[in-house]
């Protein structure tokens, strides 16, 4: 690893993280155009979100270990090359099936790039590693601000395919610069082999469930043989996954930790919280288009208040954690998030406050900002929860947290699609989905109140507020 140009490497990594973090929100904004452009039903278009999240979830814990074993250069550059190639496949996709495959490859690439990118920064700033990683972690939230607005402009002016074409030249530049700037490294002993089999079994466990939910959401008769086959595959894969992870030297899911009640509570909270995060905001642009007739640009702009609130309020919350602990901000954040989703589910148009009539955009922006405030309050304590219980397993705990949160989103997406497809209108179906998410988020307070508390740890090591 070259240390001659650490700030140059920081900029290189920042561009890579920005490209991969923007992609999720850009596709969310492009959903209405995808449905029309590919003449595909929502039940299959929803897979473009689900498969990306699933692939990213299973690849992140493995790629971090591979980056340690084989060096940052090969994993970082290889991940960005795959991301650029997958983006080209998505942009040129003639049908929804090719697009889904391309999105799966994109997710694998994004899950590969981000852990290795943090490794590049950590190696480049050995004397200020914590500060450098903390700074680069702010790039992800910035992507959630830039991505939706950029996607809205692109979809309205040049078409949805350019939300993917954009990544091809940008990704190629990162690859070429990375080959030049990063020196070959031999890696270090990471304490065990990457659990490829565990990742494959986890995918085989979850994917049939999503297929089954997609089948149930189909208009008309449902194929019982397909449902039974998916249930059988998922059950067998689940049994094999548990056996594998119980004996693997470096499992992607450490069941020894999950057997501890405190860790189980925290990760159940992460799972439910992920369902809210990925489920609600993946479909918000589609809802704004269907229920309010917004353009792609306006629908994308709606995500900006949420992202700004998450970043600013997250910083404030993190600074207060040593005084207030973990439980109270988690509970308060869940209240705000549930309230925002509940109001969104009401489907109000042009509300009047006193003598002032709000436009639909201003009204929705306020509601979305309320939910963003809730996320900004909940994120820092939720990220810090349980880490202080076993600091020697910090990387494992962080990996579990991210995986459970992603998996919540993976399963929430097809459930929302099922609700929408079985409803008389898309707008009405999305409002019902938002209501159910509001109820589910409120129910998470039962878990939030039981999150383990440790003010001594928080006073010693304040958590990073922008840790994804």
C-alpha positions as CSV (number, residue, x, y, z in Angstrom):
1,X,0.0,0.0,0.0
2,X,1.4,3.3,-1.0
3,X,1.6,5.9,1.7
4,X,3.1,8.6,-0.5
5,X,-0.2,10.1,-1.5
6,X,-2.7,9.4,1.3
7,X,-5.0,12.2,0.5
8,X,-5.1,11.1,-3.1
9,X,-6.1,7.6,-2.0
10,X,-8.7,9.1,0.3
11,X,-10.2,10.9,-2.7
12,X,-10.1,7.7,-4.8
13,X,-11.9,5.7,-2.1
14,X,-14.4,8.5,-1.6
15,X,-15.4,8.4,-5.3
16,X,-15.9,4.6,-5.1
17,X,-18.0,4.8,-2.0
18,X,-20.1,7.6,-3.5
19,X,-20.8,5.6,-6.7
20,X,-21.9,2.5,-4.9
21,X,-23.9,4.3,-2.2
22,X,-25.8,6.4,-4.7
23,X,-26.9,3.4,-6.8
24,X,-29.5,2.2,-4.3
25,X,-31.4,5.5,-4.1
26,X,-31.0,6.1,-7.8
27,X,-32.8,2.9,-8.7
28,X,-35.6,3.7,-6.2
29,X,-36.2,7.0,-8.1
30,X,-36.1,5.2,-11.4
31,X,-38.7,2.5,-10.5
32,X,-41.7,4.1,-12.2
33,X,-39.6,4.5,-15.4
34,X,-38.3,0.9,-15.1
35,X,-41.9,-0.4,-15.0
36,X,-42.9,1.5,-18.1
37,X,-39.6,1.1,-20.0
38,X,-39.3,-2.6,-19.7
39,X,-43.1,-3.3,-19.6
40,X,-42.5,-5.3,-16.5
41,X,-44.8,-5.9,-13.5
42,X,-43.9,-4.4,-10.1
43,X,-43.5,-7.9,-8.6
44,X,-40.4,-8.4,-10.8
45,X,-39.2,-4.8,-10.9
46,X,-39.1,-5.1,-7.0
47,X,-36.3,-7.7,-7.5
48,X,-34.0,-5.0,-8.7
49,X,-34.0,-3.7,-5.1
50,X,-34.2,-7.0,-3.3
51,X,-31.4,-8.8,-5.2
52,X,-29.0,-5.8,-4.8
53,X,-29.5,-5.7,-1.1
54,X,-29.2,-9.5,-0.7
55,X,-26.0,-9.7,-2.7
56,X,-24.5,-6.8,-0.8
57,X,-25.4,-8.4,2.5
58,X,-23.8,-11.7,1.8
59,X,-20.7,-10.3,0.1
60,X,-19.6,-7.7,2.7
61,X,-18.4,-10.0,5.5
62,X,-16.5,-12.2,3.0
63,X,-14.9,-9.3,1.0
64,X,-13.5,-7.8,4.2
65,X,-11.7,-11.0,5.0
66,X,-10.5,-11.4,1.4
67,X,-9.1,-7.9,1.5
68,X,-7.1,-8.8,4.6
69,X,-5.8,-12.0,3.0
70,X,-5.0,-10.9,-0.6
71,X,-4.3,-7.2,-0.2
72,X,-6.5,-4.1,-0.8
73,X,-5.5,-3.6,-4.4
74,X,-6.8,-6.7,-5.9
75,X,-10.1,-6.7,-4.0
76,X,-10.8,-2.9,-4.4
77,X,-9.9,-2.7,-8.0
78,X,-11.6,-6.0,-8.8
79,X,-14.8,-4.9,-7.1
80,X,-14.9,-1.6,-9.0
81,X,-14.3,-3.4,-12.3
82,X,-17.2,-5.7,-11.6
83,X,-19.4,-2.7,-10.6
84,X,-18.6,-0.9,-13.8
85,X,-19.3,-4.0,-15.9
86,X,-22.5,-4.8,-14.1
87,X,-23.7,-1.3,-14.5
88,X,-23.1,-1.6,-18.3
89,X,-25.2,-4.8,-18.3
90,X,-28.0,-3.1,-16.4
91,X,-28.0,-0.1,-18.7
92,X,-28.2,-2.3,-21.8
93,X,-30.6,-4.8,-20.3
94,X,-33.3,-5.7,-23.0
95,X,-35.7,-7.1,-20.3
96,X,-36.2,-7.3,-16.6
97,X,-34.4,-10.7,-16.3
98,X,-31.1,-9.4,-17.5
99,X,-31.6,-6.3,-15.3
100,X,-32.1,-8.5,-12.2
101,X,-28.9,-10.4,-13.0
102,X,-27.0,-7.2,-13.5
103,X,-28.3,-5.8,-10.2
104,X,-27.1,-9.0,-8.4
105,X,-23.6,-8.4,-9.8
106,X,-23.8,-4.8,-8.8
107,X,-24.7,-5.7,-5.3
108,X,-21.8,-8.2,-5.0
109,X,-19.5,-5.5,-6.3
110,X,-20.8,-2.9,-3.9
111,X,-20.4,-5.3,-1.0
112,X,-16.8,-6.0,-2.1
113,X,-15.8,-2.3,-2.7
114,X,-16.9,-0.8,0.6
115,X,-15.0,-3.0,3.1
116,X,-11.8,-2.9,1.1
117,X,-12.2,0.9,0.7
118,X,-12.1,1.3,4.4
119,X,-9.0,-0.9,4.5
120,X,-7.3,1.4,1.9
121,X,-8.0,4.4,4.0
122,X,-6.9,2.7,7.3
123,X,-3.6,1.7,5.7
124,X,-3.0,5.1,4.2
125,X,-3.5,7.0,7.5
126,X,-1.8,4.7,10.1
127,X,-1.4,7.5,12.6
128,X,-4.9,8.9,12.2
129,X,-6.9,5.8,11.2
130,X,-9.9,6.4,13.4
131,X,-10.4,10.0,12.2
132,X,-9.8,9.1,8.5
133,X,-12.3,6.2,8.6
134,X,-14.8,8.4,10.4
135,X,-14.5,11.1,7.7
136,X,-14.8,8.6,4.8
137,X,-17.9,7.1,6.5
138,X,-19.7,10.4,5.8
139,X,-19.5,9.8,2.1
140,X,-22.3,7.2,2.2
141,X,-24.9,9.6,3.6
142,X,-23.8,12.2,1.0
143,X,-24.6,9.7,-1.7
144,X,-28.2,9.4,-0.3
145,X,-28.5,13.2,-0.9
146,X,-26.9,13.4,-4.3
147,X,-28.2,10.1,-5.7
148,X,-32.0,10.8,-5.7
149,X,-31.7,14.3,-7.1
150,X,-29.2,13.3,-9.8
151,X,-31.4,10.3,-10.7
152,X,-34.5,12.4,-11.0
153,X,-32.8,14.8,-13.4
154,X,-31.4,11.9,-15.4
155,X,-34.7,10.0,-15.7
156,X,-36.6,13.1,-16.7
157,X,-34.1,14.3,-19.3
158,X,-32.2,11.3,-20.8
159,X,-34.0,8.2,-19.5
160,X,-33.5,5.6,-16.7
161,X,-30.7,3.7,-18.4
162,X,-28.3,6.6,-17.8
163,X,-28.6,6.0,-14.1
164,X,-26.5,3.0,-14.8
165,X,-24.4,4.2,-17.8
166,X,-23.1,6.9,-15.5
167,X,-21.2,4.3,-13.5
168,X,-19.3,2.9,-16.4
169,X,-16.8,5.7,-17.2
170,X,-16.6,6.8,-13.6
171,X,-16.0,3.2,-12.5
172,X,-13.4,2.7,-15.2
173,X,-11.5,5.8,-14.1
174,X,-11.4,4.5,-10.5
175,X,-10.1,1.1,-11.7
176,X,-7.3,2.7,-13.8
177,X,-6.3,5.1,-11.1
178,X,-6.5,2.3,-8.5
179,X,-4.1,0.1,-10.5
180,X,-1.7,3.0,-10.7
181,X,-2.0,4.3,-7.1
182,X,-2.3,1.1,-5.1
183,X,0.7,-1.1,-4.7
184,X,0.4,-4.8,-4.7
185,X,0.0,-6.3,-1.3
186,X,0.3,-9.8,0.0
187,X,-2.3,-9.3,2.8
188,X,-2.1,-10.7,6.3
189,X,-3.3,-13.7,8.1
190,X,-7.0,-12.9,8.9
191,X,-7.5,-15.8,11.2
192,X,-9.5,-18.2,8.9
193,X,-10.8,-18.7,5.4
194,X,-13.7,-16.7,4.0
195,X,-17.0,-18.6,4.4
196,X,-18.1,-18.8,0.8
197,X,-20.2,-21.9,1.5
198,X,-22.0,-20.1,4.3
199,X,-22.7,-17.1,2.0
200,X,-24.1,-19.5,-0.7
201,X,-26.3,-21.3,1.8
202,X,-27.6,-18.0,3.3
203,X,-28.5,-16.9,-0.3
204,X,-30.2,-20.3,-0.9
205,X,-32.2,-19.8,2.3
206,X,-33.5,-16.3,1.6
207,X,-33.9,-16.3,-2.2
208,X,-36.6,-19.0,-2.3
209,X,-38.6,-17.0,0.2
210,X,-38.5,-14.0,-2.0
211,X,-39.5,-16.1,-5.0
212,X,-42.4,-17.5,-3.1
213,X,-43.6,-14.0,-2.1
214,X,-43.2,-12.9,-5.7
215,X,-45.4,-15.9,-6.8
216,X,-48.1,-15.0,-4.2
217,X,-48.2,-11.4,-5.5
218,X,-48.9,-12.6,-9.0
219,X,-52.3,-11.6,-10.4
220,X,-54.6,-14.6,-10.9
221,X,-54.0,-18.1,-9.7
222,X,-50.9,-19.0,-7.6
223,X,-48.8,-22.0,-8.4
224,X,-48.9,-24.3,-5.3
225,X,-46.1,-26.5,-6.6
226,X,-43.8,-23.5,-6.9
227,X,-44.6,-22.4,-3.4
228,X,-44.0,-25.9,-2.0
229,X,-40.7,-26.2,-3.9
230,X,-39.5,-22.9,-2.7
231,X,-40.4,-23.8,0.9
232,X,-38.6,-27.1,0.6
233,X,-35.4,-25.5,-0.9
234,X,-35.4,-22.8,1.8
235,X,-35.9,-25.4,4.6
236,X,-33.1,-27.6,3.4
237,X,-30.8,-24.6,2.9
238,X,-31.6,-23.3,6.3
239,X,-30.8,-26.6,8.0
240,X,-27.5,-26.8,6.1
241,X,-26.7,-23.2,6.9
242,X,-27.1,-23.7,10.6
243,X,-24.9,-26.8,10.5
244,X,-22.3,-25.0,8.5
245,X,-22.1,-21.9,10.6
246,X,-22.0,-24.0,13.8
247,X,-18.8,-25.6,12.7
248,X,-17.1,-23.1,10.4
249,X,-13.8,-21.5,11.7
250,X,-14.8,-18.1,10.5
251,X,-18.6,-18.1,10.0
252,X,-20.4,-15.1,8.5
253,X,-23.0,-15.6,11.3
254,X,-21.6,-16.4,14.7
255,X,-24.3,-18.4,16.4
256,X,-22.2,-18.4,19.6
257,X,-22.9,-14.7,19.9
258,X,-26.5,-15.0,18.9
259,X,-27.1,-17.5,21.7
260,X,-26.5,-14.6,24.1
261,X,-29.8,-12.9,24.9
262,X,-28.4,-9.4,24.6
263,X,-27.0,-10.0,21.2
264,X,-30.2,-11.7,20.0
265,X,-32.3,-8.7,21.1
266,X,-30.0,-6.2,19.4
267,X,-30.0,-8.1,16.1
268,X,-33.7,-8.6,16.1
269,X,-34.0,-4.9,16.5
270,X,-31.6,-4.4,13.5
271,X,-33.7,-6.8,11.4
272,X,-36.9,-4.9,12.0
273,X,-35.2,-1.5,11.7
274,X,-33.8,-2.6,8.3
275,X,-37.2,-3.5,7.1
276,X,-38.4,0.0,7.8
277,X,-35.3,1.7,6.4
278,X,-35.1,-0.2,3.1
279,X,-38.8,-0.9,2.8
280,X,-40.3,2.5,3.3
281,X,-37.8,4.7,1.4
282,X,-37.3,2.3,-1.5
283,X,-40.9,2.9,-2.5
284,X,-41.3,6.5,-1.6
285,X,-40.5,7.9,-5.1
286,X,-43.0,5.4,-6.6
287,X,-45.6,6.5,-4.1
288,X,-45.0,10.2,-4.9
289,X,-45.4,9.4,-8.6
290,X,-48.5,7.2,-8.2
291,X,-50.4,9.1,-5.6
292,X,-49.4,12.7,-6.3
293,X,-48.3,12.7,-9.9
294,X,-44.8,13.9,-9.2
295,X,-42.1,13.9,-11.9
296,X,-39.0,11.8,-11.3
297,X,-37.1,14.9,-10.3
298,X,-39.6,15.9,-7.7
299,X,-39.9,12.4,-6.4
300,X,-36.1,12.2,-6.1
301,X,-35.9,15.5,-4.3
302,X,-38.3,14.2,-1.6
303,X,-35.5,12.0,-0.3
304,X,-33.2,15.0,0.3
305,X,-35.0,16.2,3.5
306,X,-34.7,12.7,4.9
307,X,-31.0,12.4,4.2
308,X,-30.2,15.8,5.6
309,X,-32.1,15.1,8.8
310,X,-30.4,11.7,9.2
311,X,-26.9,13.3,8.9
312,X,-27.4,16.5,11.0
313,X,-29.6,14.9,13.7
314,X,-27.3,11.8,13.8
315,X,-24.3,14.0,14.6
316,X,-26.2,15.7,17.4
317,X,-27.5,12.4,18.8
318,X,-24.1,10.8,18.8
319,X,-22.6,13.7,20.8
320,X,-25.3,13.3,23.5
321,X,-25.0,9.5,23.9
322,X,-22.5,9.6,26.8
323,X,-25.2,11.5,28.8
324,X,-28.4,9.9,27.7
325,X,-27.3,6.3,27.0
326,X,-28.7,4.0,24.2
327,X,-32.2,3.1,25.1
328,X,-33.9,6.5,25.3
329,X,-32.7,7.8,21.9
330,X,-33.6,4.4,20.3
331,X,-37.1,4.7,21.7
332,X,-37.5,8.4,20.7
333,X,-36.2,7.7,17.2
334,X,-38.7,4.9,16.7
335,X,-41.5,7.1,17.8
336,X,-40.6,9.8,15.2
337,X,-40.1,7.2,12.5
338,X,-43.4,5.5,13.2
339,X,-45.2,8.8,13.4
340,X,-43.9,9.9,10.0
341,X,-44.9,6.6,8.3
342,X,-48.3,6.8,9.9
343,X,-48.9,10.3,8.6
344,X,-47.6,9.2,5.2
345,X,-50.1,6.4,5.1
346,X,-53.0,8.8,5.5
347,X,-52.6,10.0,1.9
348,X,-53.4,13.6,2.7
349,X,-53.4,16.1,-0.2
350,X,-52.8,19.8,0.1
351,X,-53.3,20.0,3.9
352,X,-54.1,23.3,5.6
353,X,-52.3,24.4,8.7
354,X,-54.2,27.4,10.1
355,X,-54.9,29.6,7.2
356,X,-51.9,28.3,5.1
357,X,-52.5,25.6,2.5
358,X,-49.4,23.5,1.9
359,X,-48.5,22.2,-1.5
360,X,-48.2,18.4,-1.8
361,X,-44.4,18.7,-2.2
362,X,-44.0,20.8,1.0
363,X,-46.3,18.5,3.0
364,X,-44.5,15.3,1.9
365,X,-41.1,16.9,2.5
366,X,-42.1,17.7,6.1
367,X,-43.4,14.2,6.7
368,X,-40.3,12.7,5.2
369,X,-38.1,14.9,7.3
370,X,-39.9,13.7,10.4
371,X,-39.1,10.1,9.5
372,X,-35.5,11.1,8.7
373,X,-35.2,12.8,12.1
374,X,-36.3,9.5,13.7
375,X,-33.7,7.6,11.8
376,X,-31.1,10.2,12.7
377,X,-31.9,9.7,16.4
378,X,-32.0,5.9,16.2
379,X,-29.0,5.2,14.1
380,X,-26.1,6.1,16.4
381,X,-27.3,4.2,19.5
382,X,-28.4,1.3,17.3
383,X,-25.0,1.1,15.7
384,X,-23.3,1.2,19.1
385,X,-25.6,-1.3,20.7
386,X,-23.9,-4.5,21.9
387,X,-20.4,-3.6,20.8
388,X,-19.3,-2.8,24.3
389,X,-20.4,-6.2,25.5
390,X,-17.6,-7.9,23.6
391,X,-15.1,-5.4,22.2
392,X,-12.8,-8.2,21.2
393,X,-15.4,-9.3,18.6
394,X,-16.1,-5.7,17.3
395,X,-15.8,-6.7,13.6
396,X,-18.0,-9.7,14.0
397,X,-20.7,-7.7,15.9
398,X,-20.6,-5.0,13.3
399,X,-20.9,-7.6,10.5
400,X,-23.9,-9.2,12.2
401,X,-25.5,-5.8,12.7
402,X,-25.2,-5.0,9.0
403,X,-26.3,-8.4,7.8
404,X,-29.5,-8.4,9.9
405,X,-30.3,-4.9,8.9
406,X,-29.9,-5.7,5.2
407,X,-31.9,-9.0,5.5
408,X,-34.8,-7.0,7.0
409,X,-34.8,-4.9,3.9
410,X,-34.5,-8.0,1.6
411,X,-37.7,-9.5,3.0
412,X,-39.6,-6.2,3.4
413,X,-39.3,-5.4,-0.3
414,X,-41.2,-8.4,-1.6
415,X,-43.8,-8.1,1.2
416,X,-44.5,-4.5,0.2
417,X,-44.7,-5.6,-3.5
418,X,-47.2,-8.3,-2.4
419,X,-49.4,-5.8,-0.6
420,X,-49.3,-3.4,-3.6
421,X,-50.0,-6.0,-6.2
422,X,-53.0,-7.3,-4.3
423,X,-54.5,-3.8,-3.7
424,X,-56.9,-2.1,-6.0
425,X,-54.4,0.7,-6.7
426,X,-50.7,1.1,-6.3
427,X,-51.1,4.3,-4.2
428,X,-53.6,2.6,-1.9
429,X,-51.4,-0.5,-1.5
430,X,-48.3,1.6,-0.7
431,X,-50.3,3.6,1.9
432,X,-51.4,0.3,3.5
433,X,-47.7,-0.9,3.5
434,X,-46.6,2.4,5.1
435,X,-49.3,1.9,7.8
436,X,-48.0,-1.7,8.5
437,X,-44.5,-0.4,8.7
438,X,-45.5,2.3,11.1
439,X,-47.1,-0.3,13.4
440,X,-44.1,-2.6,13.1
441,X,-41.7,0.2,13.9
442,X,-43.7,1.2,16.9
443,X,-43.6,-2.5,18.0
444,X,-39.8,-2.4,17.9
445,X,-39.9,-0.3,21.0
446,X,-40.5,-3.5,22.9
447,X,-37.0,-4.6,21.8
448,X,-35.5,-1.1,22.1
449,X,-36.3,-0.9,25.7
450,X,-34.3,-4.1,26.4
451,X,-31.2,-3.0,24.5
452,X,-28.2,-3.4,26.9
453,X,-27.0,-0.2,28.4
454,X,-23.4,0.7,29.2
455,X,-22.6,4.4,29.9
456,X,-19.1,3.6,31.0
457,X,-18.3,2.3,27.5
458,X,-20.0,5.2,25.8
459,X,-18.0,7.7,27.9
460,X,-14.8,5.9,27.0
461,X,-15.4,5.3,23.2
462,X,-18.1,7.5,21.7
463,X,-19.7,5.8,18.6
464,X,-19.2,7.1,15.1
465,X,-22.5,8.8,14.1
466,X,-22.2,8.1,10.4
467,X,-21.2,4.5,10.5
468,X,-23.5,2.9,7.8
